[in-house]
Amino acid sequence: MAKIDLTVYSDRLERAVKRARERNIIIPTFAQQKDPTLVPAKIKEELKDIGLWDVHPRNLFRITWKNEPVAKGGGFGKVNYWELPSSLTGVDARIIVLVGKWFPTGAHKVGAAFGCLVPRLVTGQFDPTTQKAVWPSTGNYCRGGAYDSALLGCQSIAILPEGMSKERFEWLSKIAGEVIATPGSESNVKEIFDKCWELRRSGEDLMIFNQFEEFGNYLWHYDVTGHAMEEVLHEVLGPRDEYRGVASNTGSAGTIGCGDYLKQRFPTSKIIASEALQCPTLLNNGFGAHRIEGIGDKHVPWIHNVKNTDVVTAIDDNSVVNIMRLFNEPVGREYLLQRGVPADVVNHLDLMGFSGIANVLSAIKFAKYYELGSHDVVLTVLTDSMELYATRIEEYRETFGPFTAADAAAAFARDLHGESTDHMIELTYADRKRVHNLKYYTWVEQQGKTYEEIQAQWYDPDYWLEFQSQLPEFDKLINQFNDAVGILKNYQ
């Protein structure tokens, strides 16, 4: 059966429970991350004195889309989302973004790391007292994993390409036990996988949490992000409105998993997978390097439900860089105000990091392709914010010179409002099968997956449903773990 192994190892589990007791750790359930009203009042009270990025065990309860958008002491509320006006997007369709900045570490990937780690922890498969946790990533995922590891007091190894932003490396140097910079940039994922095999052969006692194959990543987004998006839709949809689809960079294929949940609730909706034009793997079996940090490339993640994907879009990284400067340079913001973009929108455009801008462009392409109107709603995600990329602005100023009014006008007209329906495809059955088949070369030939399972992903109608069915068991195991630790009873 297609399920995460939840076999319990009693001796390791006993040590994990002891470590959690020593570190004052309570694990939130998936249900609490979806609905923080279920969080005990005493934990909410304790959070009033804790900063959002503090390495404090109670911040595990802040792995949710519903944090109050403040740096310290916030409570919980509705999902953090933002509807982008047509004056900004250039389309009539209502494009709504979930905001990832208000997670611990400033990015929603901390949720993906939680989803991968917790099933292993609460079953005793991962022993934080003896094993190192290895987090292979193109950026934010290894930050989330290192953060979760620090809370548990276990050693962590963060792996990411050397070309990622300076902010990532500086933060990781303070949190992770070891940081390994692999050759290349954003799209060099194979080099990360190669490093993982090197570590496996080293003989060290470690566990590799590979986000590209760990179904905990997929399930966290299917459940927590999926429910968050559904709540937003129930809030914003009017009597004549219709939800059309969700756009997401493929990355590790975690976030796009929310589309599977939304399709079950809204069967006519579509899932739009996005990638960089400079590395068009899904679009054209292609390869290359690009500058849209955080979205991975050159392979199809094992946990991507390709058969359920409807559209592929490719986004030019030059457009992303130009729009980043338009949104964050003073001249760019002044130009946007002149073009009628509301000031409260302009003042918050730093909520979009590079991948968030690419997601918005993908939503715009989708809206233009299907000629969506003012009663059509498209969802996407701002995975992180410019807080993680401030040095990139300085780098581009040095490389390309000052950002002028003419540059702002060009970026607005060409890269934002001029986003076209070029470089995208509406997937047929044969197209989907072509993309799915690309998994073979990475996962069966290189990473040890079986021919039988790659076939099951395509032909077995229950394959993905069997993973989804495990969610109640996760919460049951988390509750049992917390009971064994014995701290939660003091908060009830």
Rosetta blueprint (number, residue, H / E / L):
1 M L
2 A L
3 K L
4 I L
5 D L
6 L L
7 T L
8 V L
9 Y L
10 S H
11 D H
12 R H
13 L H
14 E H
15 R H
16 A H
17 V H
18 K H
19 R H
20 A H
21 R H
22 E H
23 R L
24 N L
25 I L
26 I L
27 I L
28 P L
29 T L
30 F H
31 A H
32 Q H
33 Q H
34 K H
35 D L
36 P H
37 T H
38 L H
39 V L
40 P L
41 A H
42 K H
43 I H
44 K H
45 E H
46 E H
47 L H
48 K L
49 D L
50 I L
51 G E
52 L L
53 W L
54 D L
55 V L
56 H L
57 P H
58 R H
59 N H
60 L H
61 F H
62 R H
63 I L
64 T L
65 W L
66 K L
67 N E
68 E L
69 P L
70 V L
71 A L
72 K E
73 G L
74 G L
75 G L
76 F E
77 G L
78 K L
79 V L
80 N L
81 Y E
82 W E
83 E E
84 L E
85 P L
86 S H
87 S H
88 L H
89 T H
90 G L
91 V L
92 D L
93 A L
94 R E
95 I E
96 I E
97 V E
98 L E
99 V E
100 G L
101 K L
102 W L
103 F L
104 P H
105 T H
106 G H
107 A L
108 H L
109 K H
110 V H
111 G H
112 A H
113 A H
114 F H
115 G H
116 C H
117 L H
118 V H
119 P H
120 R H
121 L H
122 V H
123 T L
124 G L
125 Q L
126 F L
127 D L
128 P L
129 T L
130 T L
131 Q L
132 K E
133 A E
134 V E
135 W E
136 P E
137 S L
138 T L
139 G L
140 N H
141 Y H
142 C H
143 R H
144 G H
145 G H
146 A H
147 Y H
148 D H
149 S H
150 A H
151 L H
152 L H
153 G L
154 C L
155 Q L
156 S E
157 I E
158 A E
159 I E
160 L E
161 P E
162 E L
163 G L
164 M L
165 S L
166 K H
167 E H
168 R H
169 F H
170 E H
171 W H
172 L H
173 S H
174 K H
175 I H
176 A L
177 G L
178 E E
179 V E
180 I E
181 A E
182 T E
183 P L
184 G L
185 S L
186 E L
187 S L
188 N L
189 V H
190 K H
191 E H
192 I H
193 F H
194 D H
195 K H
196 C H
197 W H
198 E H
199 L H
200 R H
201 R L
202 S L
203 G L
204 E L
205 D L
206 L E
207 M E
208 I E
209 F L
210 N L
211 Q L
212 F L
213 E L
214 E L
215 F H
216 G H
217 N H
218 Y H
219 L H
220 W H
221 H H
222 Y H
223 D H
224 V H
225 T H
226 G H
227 H H
228 A H
229 M H
230 E H
231 E H
232 V H
233 L H
234 H H
235 E H
236 V H
237 L L
238 G L
239 P L
240 R L
241 D L
242 E E
243 Y E
244 R E
245 G E
246 V E
247 A E
248 S E
249 N E
250 T L
251 G L
252 S L
253 A L
254 G L
255 T H
256 I H
257 G H
258 C H
259 G H
260 D H
261 Y H
262 L H
263 K H
264 Q H
265 R H
266 F L
267 P L
268 T L
269 S L
270 K E
271 I E
272 I E
273 A E
274 S E
275 E E
276 A E
277 L L
278 Q L
279 C L
280 P L
281 T H
282 L H
283 L H
284 N H
285 N L
286 G L
287 F L
288 G L
289 A L
290 H L
291 R L
292 I L
293 E L
294 G L
295 I L
296 G L
297 D L
298 K L
299 H L
300 V L
301 P L
302 W L
303 I L
304 H L
305 N L
306 V H
307 K H
308 N H
309 T L
310 D L
311 V E
312 V E
313 T E
314 A E
315 I E
316 D L
317 D H
318 N H
319 S H
320 V H
321 V H
322 N H
323 I H
324 M H
325 R H
326 L H
327 F H
328 N H
329 E L
330 P H
331 V H
332 G H
333 R H
334 E H
335 Y H
336 L H
337 L H
338 Q H
339 R L
340 G L
341 V L
342 P L
343 A H
344 D H
345 V H
346 V H
347 N L
348 H L
349 L H
350 D H
351 L H
352 M L
353 G L
354 F H
355 S H
356 G H
357 I H
358 A H
359 N H
360 V H
361 L H
362 S H
363 A H
364 I H
365 K H
366 F H
367 A H
368 K H
369 Y H
370 Y L
371 E L
372 L L
373 G L
374 S L
375 H L
376 D E
377 V E
378 V E
379 L E
380 T E
381 V E
382 L E
383 T L
384 D L
385 S L
386 M H
387 E H
388 L H
389 Y L
390 A H
391 T H
392 R H
393 I H
394 E H
395 E H
396 Y H
397 R H
398 E H
399 T H
400 F H
401 G L
402 P L
403 F L
404 T L
405 A H
406 A H
407 D H
408 A H
409 A H
410 A H
411 A H
412 F H
413 A H
414 R H
415 D H
416 L H
417 H L
418 G L
419 E L
420 S L
421 T L
422 D L
423 H L
424 M E
425 I E
426 E E
427 L L
428 T L
429 Y H
430 A H
431 D H
432 R H
433 K H
434 R H
435 V H
436 H H
437 N H
438 L L
439 K H
440 Y H
441 Y H
442 T H
443 W H
444 V H
445 E L
446 Q L
447 Q L
448 G L
449 K L
450 T L
451 Y H
452 E H
453 E H
454 I H
455 Q H
456 A H
457 Q H
458 W H
459 Y H
460 D L
461 P L
462 D L
463 Y H
464 W H
465 L H
466 E H
467 F H
468 Q H
469 S L
470 Q L
471 L H
472 P H
473 E H
474 F H
475 D H
476 K H
477 L H
478 I H
479 N H
480 Q H
481 F H
482 N H
483 D H
484 A H
485 V H
486 G L
487 I L
488 L H
489 K H
490 N H
491 Y H
492 Q L
